[in-house]
Amino acid sequence: MEIKDLTKAEEQIMQVLWQIEKGFVKEVIEFLPEPKAAYNTVSTIIRILETKGFIGHTPFGKSHQYHPLISREDYKRHATEKLLGNYFENSVESMFSFFVKEEKMDLNDADEILKMISKLKDKSK
């Protein structure tokens, strides 16, 4: 199944659902930052997310409890691949150098990344 892109508002709702794992609209609203979105707004976004295949629901009388159908890891992978492809020509090296140049990463961070790469290389041998 192809993962679709999320709007900022949709992603905010998904972040809450990934965190709480399941919840009713009122519970989702409780976890949103101030100023809180209106119940109808959150309900509409949740229905859109359901249509996009991101969430499912379990009926409880007239209300529904919602839960993610796509994991945070799967969406993270999708978003990273899109970022890498659209802005860094699918080059991890280009993305890495961008973060270093923009001072979003210091030498300690770079060293930790190199250690992780070295461990991955060792495991694949």
KAGITA-V860615 format. One record per helix or strand of 2 or more residues. SS is the DSSP state (2 for helix, 1 for strand). FROM is the first residue (numbers start at 1). TO is the last residue. If there is no record, write none. Layout:
[[SS	FROM	TO] [SS	FROM	TO]]
//
This chain:
[[2	8	20] [1	22	23] [2	25	31] [2	39	51] [1	55	60] [1	63	68] [2	72	87] [2	92	101] [2	107	124]]
//
